[in-house]
């Protein structure tokens, strides 16, 4: 094929700008709907559960484990959403919990490492890798990162308290 023929074929396959904008808006709207379908019900469910003793009861059950990372027990629900679904679902669960900036950062760090484990583990398995082993590794790395951040935060708080106790700074 000649250079002109190649150029003509390439030019024909690229849609015009309005078509690309319509396709992009349509795809974006579809993706937004999928996220909203998961996020809104989870947000409403957690908000409603906050008004009942059930969330506090389950939070008390998970508090010892979540406390290792400086998080309240209720944050365990956000981790379940992140591990099994996606980060948007986890955000929908985190929002009504009114976590501190450190706690949100902690959740973001750990969930960023280990999220959507079921789907991604399955995808990894189809590539010939051991998806289960990699999923466990992701969970362990998320826990290690969470403990490291908690330790660094504790050091920061200790240093700040010490600095504020110095003469002339209080």
C-alpha positions as CSV (number, residue, x, y, z in Angstrom):
1,X,0.0,0.0,0.0
2,X,1.3,3.5,-0.8
3,X,2.0,6.2,1.8
4,X,-1.0,8.1,0.5
5,X,-3.2,5.0,0.9
6,X,-2.0,4.5,4.5
7,X,-2.6,8.1,5.4
8,X,-6.1,7.9,3.9
9,X,-7.0,4.8,5.9
10,X,-5.7,6.4,9.1
11,X,-7.6,9.6,8.5
12,X,-10.8,7.6,7.8
13,X,-10.6,5.6,11.1
14,X,-10.4,8.7,13.3
15,X,-13.9,10.1,14.1
16,X,-14.5,13.8,14.1
17,X,-14.4,15.8,17.4
18,X,-18.2,15.9,18.0
19,X,-18.4,12.2,17.7
20,X,-15.5,11.7,20.1
21,X,-17.0,14.1,22.6
22,X,-20.4,12.2,22.4
23,X,-18.7,8.9,22.8
24,X,-16.6,10.1,25.8
25,X,-19.7,11.7,27.5
26,X,-21.7,8.5,27.0
27,X,-18.9,6.3,28.4
28,X,-18.4,8.7,31.3
29,X,-22.1,8.8,32.1
30,X,-22.3,5.0,32.0
31,X,-19.3,4.7,34.4
32,X,-20.8,7.3,36.7
33,X,-24.1,5.5,36.9
34,X,-22.3,2.2,37.8
35,X,-20.4,4.0,40.6
36,X,-23.5,5.7,41.9
37,X,-25.4,2.4,41.9
38,X,-22.9,1.0,44.4
39,X,-21.9,4.1,46.4
40,X,-25.3,5.7,47.2
41,X,-26.9,2.5,48.7
42,X,-23.8,1.8,50.8
43,X,-23.6,5.4,52.0
44,X,-27.3,5.3,53.0
45,X,-26.9,1.9,54.6
46,X,-24.0,3.0,56.8
47,X,-25.7,6.3,57.7
48,X,-28.8,4.3,58.7
49,X,-26.7,1.8,60.7
50,X,-25.1,4.6,62.6
51,X,-28.5,5.3,64.2
52,X,-28.7,1.8,65.5
53,X,-26.6,-0.1,68.1
54,X,-25.7,-2.7,65.4
55,X,-22.9,-0.6,63.9
56,X,-21.5,0.1,67.4
57,X,-21.7,-3.6,68.3
58,X,-19.9,-4.7,65.2
59,X,-17.4,-1.9,65.6
60,X,-16.6,-3.2,69.1
61,X,-16.0,-6.6,67.6
62,X,-13.5,-5.3,65.1
63,X,-12.0,-2.6,67.3
64,X,-9.0,-4.6,68.5
65,X,-7.8,-5.4,65.0
66,X,-8.5,-2.0,63.6
67,X,-6.9,-0.3,66.6
68,X,-3.6,-1.7,65.5
69,X,-3.8,0.7,62.6
70,X,-5.2,3.6,64.6
71,X,-8.7,3.1,63.2
72,X,-12.1,2.7,64.8
73,X,-13.7,-0.7,64.6
74,X,-16.4,0.7,62.2
75,X,-13.7,1.2,59.6
76,X,-13.6,-2.6,59.1
77,X,-16.8,-2.2,56.9
78,X,-14.9,0.2,54.6
79,X,-12.1,-2.4,54.2
80,X,-14.6,-5.1,53.4
81,X,-16.1,-2.9,50.7
82,X,-12.6,-2.0,49.3
83,X,-11.4,-5.6,49.4
84,X,-14.5,-7.2,47.8
85,X,-15.8,-4.3,45.6
86,X,-13.8,-1.2,44.8
87,X,-12.5,2.0,46.3
88,X,-15.7,3.9,45.4
89,X,-17.7,1.6,47.6
90,X,-15.1,2.1,50.4
91,X,-15.4,5.8,50.1
92,X,-19.2,5.5,50.4
93,X,-18.7,3.6,53.7
94,X,-16.0,5.9,55.0
95,X,-17.8,9.2,54.4
96,X,-20.5,8.8,57.1
97,X,-18.0,7.6,59.7
98,X,-16.5,11.0,60.2
99,X,-12.9,9.8,60.5
100,X,-10.0,12.1,61.3
101,X,-7.6,13.2,58.5
102,X,-5.0,10.6,59.8
103,X,-7.6,7.8,59.7
104,X,-8.7,8.7,56.2
105,X,-5.1,8.8,55.1
106,X,-4.5,5.4,56.8
107,X,-7.5,3.9,55.0
108,X,-6.4,5.4,51.7
109,X,-2.9,3.9,52.0
110,X,-4.0,0.5,53.0
111,X,-6.9,0.3,50.6
112,X,-4.8,1.6,47.7
113,X,-2.5,-1.4,48.1
114,X,-5.2,-4.0,48.7
115,X,-8.5,-3.3,46.9
116,X,-10.8,-5.2,44.5
117,X,-9.1,-8.4,45.6
118,X,-11.6,-10.8,44.2
119,X,-11.6,-9.4,40.6
120,X,-7.9,-8.6,40.5
121,X,-7.0,-12.0,42.0
122,X,-9.0,-13.7,39.3
123,X,-7.4,-11.6,36.6
124,X,-4.0,-12.4,37.9
125,X,-4.8,-16.1,37.9
126,X,-5.7,-16.0,34.2
127,X,-2.2,-14.6,33.4
128,X,-0.5,-17.7,34.8
129,X,0.5,-16.2,38.1
130,X,-0.7,-17.5,41.4
131,X,-3.5,-15.0,42.1
132,X,-4.2,-16.3,45.7
133,X,-0.6,-15.9,46.7
134,X,-0.4,-12.4,45.2
135,X,-3.7,-11.5,47.0
136,X,-2.3,-12.6,50.3
137,X,0.9,-10.6,49.6
138,X,-1.1,-7.5,48.9
139,X,-3.0,-7.9,52.2
140,X,0.3,-8.4,54.1
141,X,1.9,-5.4,52.4
142,X,-1.2,-3.3,53.2
143,X,-1.0,-4.3,56.9
144,X,2.7,-3.6,57.0
145,X,2.3,-0.2,55.4
146,X,-0.6,0.6,57.8
147,X,1.5,-0.4,60.9
148,X,4.4,1.7,59.5
149,X,2.2,4.7,59.0
150,X,0.7,4.3,62.5
151,X,4.2,4.1,64.0
152,X,5.4,7.2,62.1
153,X,2.2,9.1,63.2
154,X,2.8,8.1,66.8
155,X,6.4,9.4,66.5
156,X,5.1,12.7,65.0
157,X,2.6,13.1,67.8
158,X,5.2,12.4,70.5
159,X,7.7,14.8,68.9
160,X,5.0,17.5,68.6
161,X,4.0,17.0,72.3
162,X,7.6,17.2,73.3
163,X,8.3,20.3,71.3
164,X,5.2,22.1,72.7
165,X,6.4,21.3,76.2
166,X,9.7,23.2,75.7
167,X,9.9,26.5,77.6
168,X,8.7,29.5,75.6
169,X,6.6,27.4,73.2
170,X,3.4,26.9,75.2
